[in-house]
Amino acid sequence: MSLIKSSYMGLPKLGFGTIWIGGRRWPVNNASYVRPGREEVTRALDTVARAGIRMIDTAHGYCDAEFELKEYFKANPGFAASSFITTKLGEWVNPDTYESVAQCSERDLYRSVMMSLHYLGRIDVLYFHKPLDQDVLANAGIRETIEWMLLNGFIMNCGLSASKAEVLETLMSRGLIWPYFVQTSYDVYSDRYDLIERLYDMGKKIVINGPSRLRKEETPEAIFKKLMANPKVHFVLTGTRHHLDENIGYCQET
Ligand SMILES: NC(=O)c1ccc[n+]([C@@H]2O[C@H](COP(=O)([O-])OP(=O)(O)OC[C@H]3O[C@@H](n4cnc5c(N)ncnc54)[C@H](OP(=O)(O)O)[C@@H]3O)[C@@H](O)[C@H]2O)c1
């Protein structure tokens, strides 16, 4: 059975998030996290590829996730060529302590994009991670560099990733939502749907992450089905390690 399609480029609406594959503890408070071996990563990505998922969401801050993708892409060039690859910059994580630092100067932007390109081969969306912490969207030098990267084909689109409603609200009030893609959390979707509608009316492409994080009032099935049916949501990411087949099933055409 095929996956429900997004109105954006007819891509499947379900995307795969890769935080756990590269050694970054996920979920963040999961003290029993153990880094997966190459076999487990390959199995998960084989399932992703077979199901027809094409949006692969990663980040420079997900420890070795980009490197793991590089190895998989090398062995599966057809999948690499048909994937829609999104990554993020601006968060640097210590793989031993999981301590995270938000930092994005112009130099970090070049460094991060060149490393991501080396690993991934292509960047369909480059998101700013934690954009408010660094006031990065108000920085004229950063914006010029992004324009230059877009014009010269280093990146295909730019986005911002903000999981909290307050961050989105502040960025909106300051007129700083110039990136085309906006990734936000299911918490924002659920608690502040007005923000999703405003972003949609601004013409943004909306990506929702974390649909299955612990919620007593809704099942993952109900959440995925609701998001799949909403045309204002362009993509939904799952970053599951143990429920992949199940979540894929919720996002298939009936
Ligand atoms: N930019 C950001 O700030 C940000 C923040 C969060 C996420 N993301 C991106 O979005 C991706 C998706 O987010 P996510 O990992 O939070 O997605 P998710 O699919 O909602 O997974 C979150 C948690 O829910 C559990 N889960 C998933 N499906 C389930 C099901 N059917 N039944 C019961 N439990 C289930 C998972 O456990 P198991 O792993 O044990 O299956 C996992 O612990 C990430 O991988 C990342 O790429 C970005």
The ligand as an SDF file (V2000), in Angstrom:
LIG
                    3D

 48 52  0  0  0  0  0  0  0  0999 V2000
   13.9330   20.4080   15.4430 N   0  0  0  0  0  0  0  0  0  0  0  0
   13.6290   19.9340   16.5990 C   0  0  0  0  0  0  0  0  0  0  0  0
   13.7450   20.6160   17.6290 O   0  0  0  0  0  0  0  0  0  0  0  0
   13.1080   18.5680   16.6770 C   0  0  0  0  0  0  0  0  0  0  0  0
   12.6240   18.1270   17.8760 C   0  0  0  0  0  0  0  0  0  0  0  0
   12.1440   16.8810   17.8920 C   0  0  0  0  0  0  0  0  0  0  0  0
   12.1740   16.1050   16.7500 C   0  0  0  0  0  0  0  0  0  0  0  0
   12.6640   16.5500   15.6040 N   0  0  0  0  0  0  0  0  0  0  0  0
   12.6900   15.7260   14.3680 C   0  0  0  0  0  0  0  0  0  0  0  0
   11.4670   15.0800   14.2250 O   0  0  0  0  0  0  0  0  0  0  0  0
   11.6650   13.6680   14.2260 C   0  0  0  0  0  0  0  0  0  0  0  0
   10.4570   13.0040   14.7920 C   0  0  0  0  0  0  0  0  0  0  0  0
   10.2580   13.3470   16.1570 O   0  0  0  0  0  0  0  0  0  0  0  0
   10.1010   12.2540   17.2550 P   0  0  0  0  0  0  0  0  0  0  0  0
   11.3040   11.3800   17.2400 O   0  0  0  0  0  0  0  0  0  0  0  0
    9.7800   12.9470   18.5220 O   0  0  0  0  0  0  0  0  0  0  0  0
    8.8910   11.3720   16.6630 O   0  0  0  0  0  0  0  0  0  0  0  0
    7.8630   10.3580   17.2540 P   0  0  0  0  0  0  0  0  0  0  0  0
    7.5820    9.4010   16.1700 O   0  0  0  0  0  0  0  0  0  0  0  0
    6.7420   11.1320   17.8420 O   0  0  0  0  0  0  0  0  0  0  0  0
    8.6260    9.5670   18.4300 O   0  0  0  0  0  0  0  0  0  0  0  0
    8.6990   10.1010   19.7400 C   0  0  0  0  0  0  0  0  0  0  0  0
    8.5830    9.0250   20.7990 C   0  0  0  0  0  0  0  0  0  0  0  0
    7.3170    8.3780   20.6920 O   0  0  0  0  0  0  0  0  0  0  0  0
    7.4830    6.9600   20.6460 C   0  0  0  0  0  0  0  0  0  0  0  0
    6.5570    6.4100   19.6330 N   0  0  0  0  0  0  0  0  0  0  0  0
    6.5830    6.6270   18.2980 C   0  0  0  0  0  0  0  0  0  0  0  0
    5.5690    5.9870   17.7020 N   0  0  0  0  0  0  0  0  0  0  0  0
    4.8980    5.3290   18.6590 C   0  0  0  0  0  0  0  0  0  0  0  0
    3.7600    4.4800   18.6800 C   0  0  0  0  0  0  0  0  0  0  0  0
    3.1100    4.1570   17.5560 N   0  0  0  0  0  0  0  0  0  0  0  0
    3.3510    3.9770   19.8730 N   0  0  0  0  0  0  0  0  0  0  0  0
    3.9950    4.2780   21.0120 C   0  0  0  0  0  0  0  0  0  0  0  0
    5.0770    5.0870   21.0800 N   0  0  0  0  0  0  0  0  0  0  0  0
    5.5310    5.5910   19.9100 C   0  0  0  0  0  0  0  0  0  0  0  0
    8.9140    6.7160   20.2400 C   0  0  0  0  0  0  0  0  0  0  0  0
    9.3720    5.5610   20.9050 O   0  0  0  0  0  0  0  0  0  0  0  0
   10.2740    4.4610   20.1630 P   0  0  0  0  0  0  0  0  0  0  0  0
   11.4680    5.2010   19.6290 O   0  0  0  0  0  0  0  0  0  0  0  0
   10.6230    3.5260   21.2670 O   0  0  0  0  0  0  0  0  0  0  0  0
    9.4750    3.8140   19.0900 O   0  0  0  0  0  0  0  0  0  0  0  0
    9.6450    7.9540   20.7040 C   0  0  0  0  0  0  0  0  0  0  0  0
   10.1240    7.7700   21.9990 O   0  0  0  0  0  0  0  0  0  0  0  0
   12.9710   13.4790   14.9910 C   0  0  0  0  0  0  0  0  0  0  0  0
   13.6080   12.2550   14.7580 O   0  0  0  0  0  0  0  0  0  0  0  0
   13.7500   14.6480   14.4340 C   0  0  0  0  0  0  0  0  0  0  0  0
   14.2430   14.3540   13.1530 O   0  0  0  0  0  0  0  0  0  0  0  0
   13.1080   17.7690   15.5490 C   0  0  0  0  0  0  0  0  0  0  0  0
  1  2  1  0
  2  3  2  0
  2  4  1  0
  4  5  1  0
  4 48  2  0
  5  6  2  0
  6  7  1  0
  7  8  2  0
  8  9  1  0
  8 48  1  0
  9 10  1  0
  9 46  1  0
 10 11  1  0
 11 12  1  0
 11 44  1  0
 12 13  1  0
 13 14  1  0
 14 15  2  0
 14 16  1  0
 14 17  1  0
 17 18  1  0
 18 19  2  0
 18 20  1  0
 18 21  1  0
 21 22  1  0
 22 23  1  0
 23 24  1  0
 23 42  1  0
 24 25  1  0
 25 26  1  0
 25 36  1  0
 26 27  1  0
 26 35  1  0
 27 28  2  0
 28 29  1  0
 29 30  1  0
 29 35  2  0
 30 31  1  0
 30 32  2  0
 32 33  1  0
 33 34  2  0
 34 35  1  0
 36 37  1  0
 36 42  1  0
 37 38  1  0
 38 39  2  0
 38 40  1  0
 38 41  1  0
 42 43  1  0
 44 45  1  0
 44 46  1  0
 46 47  1  0
M  CHG  2   8   1  16  -1
M  END
$$$$
